[in-house]
Amino acid sequence: MNLVIVESPTKSKTIAKFLGRQYSVKSSFGHIRDLPEKELGIDVENDFKPKYVIPPKAKEAARELKKSAKKADLIILATDEDREGEAIAWHILHILKSPKSPIKYQRIVFHEITQKAIEQAIKNPRQIDINLVNAQQARRILDRLVGYKLSPFLWKKVVRGLSAGRVQSVAVRLIVDKEREISAFSPQEYWSIEANLKKEKGKDAFVARLIKQNKKAIPKLGVKDKEQADKILAALKDARYRVANIASKETKKYPSPPFTTSTLQQEAIRKLGFSAEQTMRLAQQLYETGLITYHRTDSLNISAEALQSAQEFIAKKFGQKYSEGIKIYKTKSKGAQEAHEAVRPTKAERDPEKIKRPLDKRQLKLYDLIWRRFIASQMASSVVDSTAVDIEAKPDSTNSYIFRATGSVIKFDGFLKIYLSAGQAGPAKTKENTLPKLSENEILELVKLITQQHFTKPPARYTEASLVKTLEEYGIGRPSTYAPIISTIQKRGYVQKDEQKRFVPKEIGFIVIDLLKENFSQIVDVKFTAEMEKELDKIAQGKKNWLEALKEFYQPFHENLTKKYKEVEKKKLEEPTDKICPKCGSPMVIKMGRFGKFYSCSAFPKCKHLEAIVNSTGVKCPECQKGNIVERKTRKGKIFYSCSRYPKCKYALWDKPIDAKCPKCGSLLTEKGNKIKCSNKECGYQREKE
């Protein structure tokens, strides 16, 4: 009997369907060995020797695997083909080894869980790639050293309970730096001038934008204030409007490549509203049930068979004109593992609308997105007829103004038939901007002139999508680490999301990042972190010794840490208040904690009285009419709103209330993003925020 071992029970069930009775498929339920939770677990003085233990939750799985291995003639390790998967296979092999009876094993890898892929993998086994294992060990040990050595420093110098991480701290720094950039931004005023025009005796008006004044282009910030705009407006009121030039051209819009891990996360966040973590969890489920290829990848490669299959499906489903032939996309990521494929459906013909598998709504949405993106990537380009019309406005013989109107008509939809990079994940709802039929020297009628005040906008805060994109662009982390990084920085209490789901650093985030920048600049340096990622890539390729990489990092880090313990003074984060402790009568102070500020008795630790700092919304509780609605947080840090008299009054809601009543039912109104909504779910009233 041959024993096949994988990481998850779902994956084992799928693979078992493709193998005969001579195979038994078992799961390790994830990592079977790891560093201990409550100690460093690394012997720094002995070549960074790790102390691996079987975690309590993995002991039952380890027992079962050992039991099954005793009956097996051959052990086949079929964990994922990446550093993490290779390390899991290595750890499994380690616990199964016995000095009395050496075991026979093979390592197999595949990019998709299909009958053909599994059979092909079994025909082409290999041994464990120790370079991949060492790259994973190096990452794990580096992260453990930074976390376990630097976090206690933060406890001593800032506040207990804080944590630092080799990659998470860089992500927090990006968010902190962005917030400071936004705070320093000074908006500039500018005005736009547009003309609403129509053909003489025509009905439909169109809009043209002022672009030139006396043959000089007007830059974006060219019209600086209302006074300047009004002068131009006055000159244009009695002007004669003539079509000066019409330029038409045919342009092609090319499809986007299939998904990598990073682009899948970005698109699922933008289109489906999923988090990076949720996207990866759903993708894992789709992969393990055999519906998509491996989802942790930075490669754009597609197998020749899958490309041919896609072309045949496109021609059959949409017609030959939608197929321009096979498209090959080049991977931009320097460290990409080219042996991997892009994320794609395992069968091009498995249309989401006809899928028979019992997927839940979220799984189906993600599968639909992946399927459409892959099929669209192999479809013909769309063709658009674009027209630019320049209209001359002459108020007198010496002055001349040029307005420009643009229009576009889709001549051939091509890949847009099923996919648009912005908007809905389903069939593309393409927009056209049509102009009336015009001819050069034609005189137009002015309907009205429109001036509008604008202000330059500050840089946008990071969303999950833009943060993933930035991490990838800087070379920070790998496809498998983007989602955990984003999840960790929120759980650690350094950042939170605003109403538009954009990252905002908390006060403790600013404090910790400033401390790290001043004293451990490399830990929060983007370039240094990216270089470390390249070092890990070299280890994976067998070009660098992993112990050498650890020594190069740890020695200067440890020396600096020892020095900073002596040099850096503890941050004084207490603020005096007029509040008196109700228990002992001492003054209360405001202290900074891991999750923000709170009231503490100044006599601590003799008196341990604490109180939360409550932010009032200024809105009266509609239920008891006595308390005010205040902002609170769940244990996981999620903000909600409830009556200040809790637990006497248990009125609560998730969205922020405003001091206004619903015009439809009289209930309290709330705000979320750009919407004003009724707090009464049965009412359904909502409107755009003014």
N, C-alpha and C positions, 0 to 999 in steps of 0.2 A: 504493500500500500504506500502511495505517495502522499505526503502531508504538505498542503499548500497553506502558507500563512500570509495573511493580509492585515491591514490596520483596523478595518471596521466590519461589523457584522453585515451591514448592507452590501458592502463590496464583496464579502464572502458569499452571500446568497446569490448575487449576480454571476460571479465567476463559477460557482458550483453548477449552474445551469448548463454551462458550456463544456464541462468535464465529465468524463465517464466515472464508473463505480470504482475504478482503481485509484481515484483521487479523493482525499478528504480535505475540505477547506475550512480552516479555523481563523479566528480573529484574535489579534493581540489587544484590541480595544484601545488603540493609541500607543503611547510610549510605555514600554514595559520596564524600562530603567531610566532614572534621571538623577540629577544632583539632589541631595536632601533639602527639604524645604526650610528647616530651621537652623541651618549652619552653612558656613561658606562651602564646605565640601570640596575644597581644592588645596592640595599640599603645595603651596607656592615654592617652598624650599626644595622640593623633590620633583623638579621639572613639571610643575603645575599638574601633578597627578590628580585626576578627578576621583572623587569617592562616589561611585554610582550605587544607588540603592533601588530596590523595587518598591515603589510607592504603595501604601496600603490599598488603594483602589485597584491596583494592578496585580495584587497577589493571587487572587482567584484565577485570573487569566493566565498567569505564569504557571500555576499548578496544572491547569488544563492542558497547556501547550507541552509541558514536560511529560505529562501522562501520554498524550497523543504521539509525541516524538519517539517514545520508547517502542511503539508498535510500527513506526514508519521505516520503510527501506530507504526512502529519499525525502529530504526536506527541501521544499521549493519556497524560497522567500520572494513574495510578490508584492512587496510594499511599493509606494509611489516612487517614481523616478525623479527624485530631487535629493538635495542634501539631507533633508529631514527624513525622507523615506529610506535613504541609504543607511542613516544612523539607526533608525528603528530596526531595520533588518540585521545590522551588526549587533545591536543589543540583544535581539531575540536569539541570534546564533550563540552569543556569549552565555546566556542562561541555559541553553539547551546542551552545551558542550559538556562532555563527561570524560574524565581521564581514563575511566575503565573501558568505555566503548566509544571510540571516535565516531562522529556522525558524518554522513555523506549529505552534502547540501548543494543546491544550485540557486543562483539569483536570476530572476527573470524580470523584465521591464516591458511596459507597454504604455501607449499614450491614450488608448481608449479601451473600454471594457466591452469588447465584441468577441464573438466566436473566433473570427479570423485572427484578430490581434492576440488573443490568448494562445491559440494553437501555434501561431508564428513565434511567440515569445518562448513557449516550451521547447520549440525546435532549436532556439538560439540562446541557450542559457549562458551565463557568465558568472564570474566570482564577484564578491563584494568589492566595490571600488573604495579602497581605503582613503584615497585622496578626498573623495566627497565626504566620507565619515569625518576625517580630520578637519575639514572646513566647517562642518557642523559643530564639532567639538570646540573648535577655536572660537566660533561665534558665541556658543553657550557659555564658555569659560570667560570670555571677554565681558559679556553682559553681566555675568554673576560677579566678577571682580569689581566692576564699576558700581553695580547696584549695592552689593554688600559692604563695600569700602566707603563709598561716597554718601550713602544714605545716612549712616550714623553721624557723619560730619554735619549734615544739614540738621539733624535732630539737636545736636549740641549747639550749633551756631544760629539756628533760626527757630524751629519748633519741632517737637516730637511728632513722628508719624509721616514726615515727608519722605519722598523717594527721589532718586536720580537714576537715570538710565543712559546707556551709551548712545542710543538712537532716539529714545523718547524725549530727552532733554533738547536735542537739536530741533525736533518738531515743535516743542513749546517755544523755543527761541524764535523760530520763523513766525509764529503767531504773535509773540510779544513785539518783535521788530516791526511787523506789519501794523500793529496797533499804534506804535509810536510814530510811524510814518503817516498814519491817518490823522493823529493828533496834531502833528506839525504842519499838516496841509493847510494852505491858505487859498480859499476859492477865489477865482477870478470871474468877474462879470463879463458877459458878452451877449450880443443880440443877433438874432437871425431875422432875415427879411425874405418873405415869400410872396409870390403873386398868384392869386386865383384867376385863371384865364379861361377863355372859351372861344371857340370859333364864332365868327360873326353869324348871327341867327342860329347858333348852335345851342344845345341844351346842357350837355355835360361839361362841367368845368374840370380843369386839372391844375395841379400845383407845380410851380417852378420856383427854384431857389436862387437868390441873388449870389452870383459867383465872381463877377468882375465889375469894376468901376473905372471907366476911362482906360480900358485895356489892361488894367492892373488887377491881378487875382486878389480876391478878398479872403484872407486866411480865416481859420475858424474863430479866432479871437479878434478879428479885424474891426468889427463894429463894437466898440468898447462900452458904450453907455446909451441911455435913452435919448440924450440930446443929439448924439450923432445919428442914431436910428431915425429920429423924427425929421432931421434935415434931409436925409435920403428919401424918406417917405413923402415929404412935401414936394420934393423935386419930381418924384415918380407919379404923382397923382394925375397929372395932365399929360403924361408921356404917351407916345405912340408906340405900340407893341407889334413888332414884326418878327416873323420866323426867319432868323439869319442863317441857320445851318441845321441840317439833319444828318446824323451819322448813325448808320445801322451796322451791326456786326453779329455774326453767329458765334456763340461761345459754348464750350463744353464744360459740364460739371462732372468730375470724376468721382466714383464711389470711394468710400473710406475702406481701408484694409479690414480684415477680420480682427476680432478682439484679441488683445493680450490681457493679462490679469488687470493691469492698470487701466486700460481703456474700457474694459468691461465694468470695473467698479465705477469709473467716472460716468459712464452712460447710464448705468442702473441707478445711480444717485440722482442724476439730472432728470431722467425720463420716468423712472418708476418710483422715485422717492425712497428707495432702499438705502440703508447705511452700507458702508464698505464691509462691515462685519456680517451683516445680513446677506449681502450679495455673495460673499464667499461661502457662507453656510449653505445657501440654496444651490450654488454651483457645485459644491461638494456632493450634495444629494443627487443632482442631475448626472454628475460624473459616475458616482457609485452605482447608479441604476442603468448605466450604459447609454445614456442619451447624448452626452457631450464628451469631447476629448478632455484631457487633463487641464484643469483650470488654473494651475499655478505656472505661468509661462510668460516670458517676455519675447518670444519668437513669433514671427509672422509666417513661418513656413507652413505649407499645406502639402499633404501627401499627393502624389500624382494621381492616385486612384480617386481621392476625394475631389480633386479639381475636375477630373473627367466626369465624375458622377454629377457634380454641380452643373456643368455645362449641358449635360443631357437633360437634367431636370428643367433647367431654364428654357431650353428650346421646346420641350414638350409642354410645359405649363404656360409660357408666355409667348412663344413663337421664336423663330430663328433670329429675327431682327434684334431681340433682346440679348443675344449672345454674341459678343465680339471676339470670342476665343479666350483661352486661359490667361488669367492675369496673375503675375508673380509679384509679390510685395517684398521689399527688402527691409530687414530688421534694422532699426536705428540704434537700439540699445547696444553699447559696446560689449557689455558682459553677458549678452543673451546666450542662452544655451540652445544652439541651433538644432540639436538633435530633437528638441521638443517641437510641437506644432502649436499654431495659434489655437484659441478656443473656438471650436466649431461643433455643429451637430455631428454625431457619428454616421448619420444617414441624411444626405441632402434631401431625399424625397420624403422624409418624415415631417410633413407639413403640420405645424402646430394646430391648425383647425381640425385636422383629422386624427390627431394623436389619440391612441387608445389607452395609453398608460394612465393609471389613476393619479394624476398630479393635482396638487392643491393649486389654488389661484396664484399664489406668489411664485411657485415653481414654474407654472405654465407661462406666466408673464416673463420670467427670466429666460426660459427656453425660447419663447417667441422672439425676444430681443436678440439672442445669440443666433438663432436660425436666420432671421431676416438680415442681420448684419453680414453673415457669411454668404448667403445667396446673393445679396446686393453687391458684395465685393467682387463677384464674378459676372455681374451683368453689364450691359452696355452703358456707356456714359449718357447722361441726359444732354439734350441740345436746346439751347435757349437763344431766341432772337432778341437782342438788346438794342434799344434805340435811345439816343441822346439828342434832344432838341434844344438848340440855343436860341433864345429869344432876345432880340435887342429892344431896349426901351430908351427912346430919345426924348428927353424933356425939352431940349433946345438943340441948336446947331453945334454947340461945343461939348456938351456932355453926353456920355453914352453908358448904359448899364446893360450887363448881360445876365439873364436868368437862364437856368438850365432845368429842363424836365426830363426825367428818364422813365422808360417803360420797358417791360420785358414780357415776352410770350413764350411759353414752353412749346417748342416745335416737336420734341420727342422726349417722353418722360424717362425712358431707360430705367436705371436702377431705382429712380424715385417712385416707381410703381409700387415698391414694397417698403422702402426705407428712406427716412430723412434724418440727417444727423442732429437736427434740433426739432423738438416737437414731440409728437406721439411715436410710440414704438411700432405702431401698426402701419398700414399702408399710408404712404406719404400724402399729406394734404398740401399740395403745392400751391403757392400763391403767385398770382400774376398781377402785374401792375400795367394796365393797358392805357395807351394814349389815343386820342382821336386821330383820324387820318389827317395829316398836315402836309403842306407843301412849302418850299422855300419862298420867301418874300410875302407869304400870306399875312394879312393884317389880323390881329387877334383883339378881342374885346376884354378889357380889364373888369373883372367882377369885384375883386377887393384886394387890398394889400394887407398883409399880416406881419406884424412885428412881434417877436417873442423874446422875453428875457431868459437868459440861461446863466448857469454858474458851472464852472469846471468842477468835476466830481473828484473826491478823494479816492485813493486806491481802495479796491474792494477788499473786505475781510475774506479770509479763507473759508471756503465751504469744504466739506469732505472731498468733493470731486477735485477742486483746485489744489487742495493740500496733497492729495495722492499724485496729481500731475507734477507738482513742484518737487515732491520727494523723488519721483522717478527722474525728472530732469536733472536734479542735483546728484543723482547716483546714490541716494541714501536708502538703505534697505534693499530688499529683494521682493519679487512678486508675492512671496508668502508672508512678508512682514508688514505691508502697508496697512492692512485692516487692524492687526494687533496694536500697531503704533497709535492709530487714531483712537482705538478703544481705551488703551492704557492712559493716555494723557487726560482723558475725561474722567476715568475712574480715580485717578490720582488727585483730582481736584484742582489742577493747574489752569484748566480752561473750561469754558462752558459755551453753549450755543445761544445766540440771540433769537429773536422771533423769526428771523429769516433763515434760521439754521446755519448761521455763520459763526465761526469760532471767535470768542472774545476771551482774552486772558483775564484770570482773576488776579486780585492784588497779590496773592501769595506767589502767583506765576511770575509777576514782575520782580518780586523780591528775590526769588530763587535764581532766576536767570541772570539778574544783575550780579549776584554773588558768584555764580559759576563763571560768568564772562570775565570777572575781575580776577578770580583765583584759579580757575581750571579752564582756561580759554579753549584748549583743544577739545574738551568734552562737548562743548557747544559750538564748535567750529564746523561749518558745513563742509569745507574742503577737506579737513582732516578726517571727518566721518566718511566722506566719499572715498578717500584714499584707503581707509581701513577696509571698505567694501571691496576695493580692487585687490587688496592683500588677501582677503578671503577667497576671491576668485582665483588668484594665483595658487593658493593652497589646493583648491578644488581641481585645478588643472595639473597638479603635481609639480608646479614651478617654484613652490616655496615651502619650506619646512614650517609646520604649524607651531612648534615649540619656539622656534626662532621669532616668529611673528608675535607670540605672546610675551616673550622676554623684551622685545623692542618696545612694546607698549607699556608693560607693567613697571619696569624699573624706573623710568622718569615719572610715571604717574604716582607710584608709591612714595618716591622721594619728595615730590611736591606736596602730596597729601600730609606727610609727616610734618613738613615745614608749615603748612597752612593751619594745622591744628594749633600751633604755637602762636602764629601771627594774627589770625583773624579773631576779632572780638565778637561776642554774641550780639546779635541784632536786638536792639531794644524796641519791641513792637507794642508795648503797653501805652494806652492813652488814658489819662485821668478823666473822670466823669463826676457829675454832681449827684449821681445815684448812690443810695445807701443800701448796704447788704441787709435784707430783711431778717437774716439769721443771727448775725453778730454785731451789726451796727457799724462795721468798717466801711470805708468808701469802696465803691465798685470801680473796676478799671475795665477798659476794652482790651482784650487780648486777641492775637491772631492765631487761629488754629489751622489745621490741614484743610478744612473746608470753608474757611472764612473767619470773620470776626465774631466774638461773643463776649458777654459780660462775665467777669470773674471777680470774686471777692479778693481785695488786695491783701487779706490776711492768709491767703493760700500759702502753705498746705494745711494750716490750722483749721481754717474754715474752707470747705470745698464747694460752697454755693456757686452755681453757674446759672446763667440765663441766656436764652437766645436773643439776638438782636432782631427785632421784628420790623420789617419794612411795610408801612401801611400804604394802601392804595388811595386812601382818602374816600373810599366808597363805603357807605353804610350797608351793613348786612341786611338783605331784603327779607330774611327769615325771622330773626329775633328783633330787628330794629333797634338793638342796643349796642352791639359791637360794630367794629369796622372790619372790612375785608383786608387781610394782611397776606404778605408773601411768605410761603413756607417751603421747605424742601423735604422730599422723601429720603429714606436712608441711602438711596442710590444717587442722591443729589439732584433729582428731577424737581423742577419748580412747580408748585401748585398754589392755589389761593383758598383761604378759609377764614371763617369768623374768628376774631380775636378772643372771643369768649369760649373757644374750644377748651374742654370737651362738653361744656354746658350746651353750646350750640354747635351742631356738626355740619353746618352748611359749608360746602366746598366745591370748587370747580378748577379745571385745568387751565383755562384761558384767562388772561388778565382782564378784570372787570373795568368798565369805565362808568363814570357817573352820569348815566343816561338810561332811559327806559326804552324798551322795544315798542315801536309805533304800532306793531301788529297785535301783541299780546300783553304788553306792559311789564314783561320780565326784564331782568338786568341785561344790559348789552355787554359784550366782551370784545376784545380785539386780539387778532392773531395775524401777524404778517401785514398784508395790505387789506385785510377784510375786517369788517365790523359784523359780529354775529350775535344772534339772540342766545342767551344761556339756556333757554328752554328748548331742548332737543326736538320736541314735538312741533314747535312753531316753524322752524326752518328759515326765519328771516335773516337775510344777510345783504350787505352792500359793500362797495369799495370804500376804502378809507380816504377821506378828503385830504 
